[in-house]
Amino acid sequence: MSALTILSVGLRRIMRDRTALFFMIVLPIAVILIIGATVRGFSTFRVGVVNEGAGPSGTQLVSAMQRAPDLDVRMYPTATAAATAVARSEISTAVILPANMDSDLRDGKTVAVAVMAEPANSTQQAAAQEVESVVTDVGGRVQAALFTRIHVTGSYQQNLVRATEIQPKVAQVDVQQARVDSHSNTLPEGFSYSAPTMLVLFVFLNALAGGATIIETRRLGMYERMATTPIHTRTIIAGEALTYFCVALVQAVLIVLVAALIFGVSWGSPLAAIALVLAWAMVGGAAGMLSGSLFRTPEQASSIGPAIGIALAMLGGCMWPLSIVSQTMRDIGHATPQAWAVDAWTDLLSRGGTIVSILPQLAVLVTFAVGFLAIATSRMRRLLR
């Protein structure tokens, strides 16, 4: 029996374990899809509108908001109903169009359009800014109509129609944004932040939980039966190590593919990304071996292992950027392999890094993998005697 034979047997055993497949493959993908859908949903804001008798100008403003690609407009009968919807997060913000808005604009009076949003809620503030942009655009046409009524000819309504028709033909100033911070210590916002951190989290967490397979194999006496054959102990250990490495690698590749194909995440330099995925799969595989050799029962591995994985992920920057915590916590976080993996992904995704720039992180990750595997091998040899 060779190490490849043990690998084949181990993979078939995992493929038949529906619970293991759920936690190792289905659950991570499901979480990725849920978070990805939430992040993508931020590009469209639900906006409630209360028309208290604004007249034609209010109707035009509502139409402008409905045409805005980032706004999903919903009408509410009263300001109280709209405020309740904002408080319940049914809508991101609410707009109150005051009574006599049209007549006041025709008289050249200033009209206040109320926008509801909590100052501490970034999503509501972003929605309010989108609404303000539309209001400003419509307000510009109103000012043009008032100006031409005073200095040229025609009624307010006629000039408003003219201003609306002319506006698309007027040359626009194109403002382009460019990121000038080439030393960002944080992953890009949105799914480009979630995807790599979830890859780091799930591969390691599921590997620790998967250590239960080794314990169950030992409990069933399968290793003892192997020992009665000419197979060497190191072959058994190599076969188990290959099994855990392949499982971790498959998980990582699935996350990369889902994020790239469904959510359009760019993983940076292909060569560097491949090297980093391989290095993290090595860490995950070695961690799974270590879990199987240290815990005494499958229940311990499947319950305590994930708790340890989540704790290390929190310290290592999978839940929040280490750049926002104190230097002491950053130093503590870098005692975990997760922090070095997140650092490498930050270099690739935020700073356009290459395989050369992440060589230090790769070296540390390989060191972690070798260290975990060395301890696991030592423990396995004792258990297989």
WOKA-V486793 format. One record per residue. N is the residue number from 1. NEAR is the number of other C-alpha atoms within 12 Angstrom. Layout:
{{N,NEAR} {N,NEAR}}
//
This chain:
{{1,21} {2,22} {3,22} {4,20} {5,19} {6,29} {7,26} {8,21} {9,23} {10,32} {11,28} {12,17} {13,23} {14,28} {15,18} {16,13} {17,17} {18,15} {19,19} {20,27} {21,24} {22,20} {23,26} {24,38} {25,33} {26,21} {27,24} {28,37} {29,30} {30,21} {31,26} {32,36} {33,26} {34,20} {35,23} {36,32} {37,20} {38,19} {39,22} {40,23} {41,21} {42,26} {43,21} {44,27} {45,35} {46,35} {47,42} {48,43} {49,43} {50,34} {51,32} {52,23} {53,21} {54,27} {55,21} {56,22} {57,33} {58,34} {59,23} {60,28} {61,37} {62,33} {63,22} {64,28} {65,36} {66,25} {67,15} {68,26} {69,17} {70,26} {71,34} {72,30} {73,32} {74,27} {75,28} {76,26} {77,21} {78,21} {79,25} {80,18} {81,22} {82,33} {83,29} {84,21} {85,28} {86,33} {87,20} {88,12} {89,21} {90,22} {91,33} {92,42} {93,46} {94,48} {95,47} {96,36} {97,35} {98,29} {99,22} {100,23} {101,29} {102,30} {103,21} {104,22} {105,32} {106,28} {107,20} {108,20} {109,15} {110,17} {111,24} {112,22} {113,31} {114,25} {115,32} {116,34} {117,33} {118,20} {119,15} {120,9} {121,17} {122,15} {123,27} {124,31} {125,24} {126,28} {127,37} {128,34} {129,26} {130,35} {131,42} {132,29} {133,20} {134,28} {135,31} {136,19} {137,23} {138,30} {139,29} {140,20} {141,32} {142,38} {143,26} {144,30} {145,33} {146,30} {147,22} {148,22} {149,23} {150,17} {151,13} {152,14} {153,16} {154,17} {155,19} {156,29} {157,26} {158,21} {159,27} {160,31} {161,22} {162,23} {163,27} {164,24} {165,15} {166,15} {167,20} {168,12} {169,10} {170,10} {171,8} {172,8} {173,6} {174,6} {175,6} {176,6} {177,6} {178,7} {179,12} {180,9} {181,12} {182,17} {183,18} {184,23} {185,27} {186,33} {187,36} {188,28} {189,22} {190,25} {191,36} {192,33} {193,35} {194,41} {195,45} {196,50} {197,44} {198,44} {199,46} {200,51} {201,46} {202,47} {203,51} {204,52} {205,43} {206,51} {207,48} {208,48} {209,43} {210,54} {211,45} {212,35} {213,40} {214,44} {215,34} {216,25} {217,30} {218,27} {219,19} {220,15} {221,16} {222,21} {223,29} {224,19} {225,18} {226,24} {227,21} {228,15} {229,15} {230,13} {231,22} {232,21} {233,30} {234,25} {235,27} {236,38} {237,39} {238,31} {239,30} {240,44} {241,44} {242,32} {243,39} {244,46} {245,37} {246,32} {247,44} {248,42} {249,36} {250,31} {251,39} {252,43} {253,33} {254,30} {255,40} {256,37} {257,23} {258,30} {259,35} {260,22} {261,16} {262,21} {263,27} {264,18} {265,25} {266,26} {267,41} {268,31} {269,24} {270,18} {271,19} {272,27} {273,34} {274,25} {275,32} {276,47} {277,40} {278,30} {279,38} {280,51} {281,43} {282,43} {283,48} {284,50} {285,47} {286,46} {287,47} {288,47} {289,50} {290,42} {291,45} {292,44} {293,40} {294,30} {295,32} {296,25} {297,26} {298,27} {299,21} {300,25} {301,34} {302,33} {303,22} {304,26} {305,34} {306,31} {307,21} {308,25} {309,35} {310,29} {311,21} {312,29} {313,35} {314,31} {315,32} {316,35} {317,43} {318,39} {319,29} {320,24} {321,31} {322,31} {323,26} {324,14} {325,20} {326,13} {327,12} {328,14} {329,20} {330,25} {331,18} {332,21} {333,31} {334,27} {335,21} {336,36} {337,43} {338,48} {339,41} {340,41} {341,49} {342,47} {343,43} {344,46} {345,50} {346,41} {347,36} {348,40} {349,36} {350,30} {351,26} {352,28} {353,28} {354,28} {355,25} {356,20} {357,23} {358,33} {359,26} {360,19} {361,34} {362,37} {363,25} {364,28} {365,38} {366,30} {367,22} {368,32} {369,34} {370,26} {371,22} {372,30} {373,35} {374,24} {375,24} {376,33} {377,33} {378,21} {379,24} {380,31} {381,22} {382,16} {383,26} {384,30} {385,17}}
//
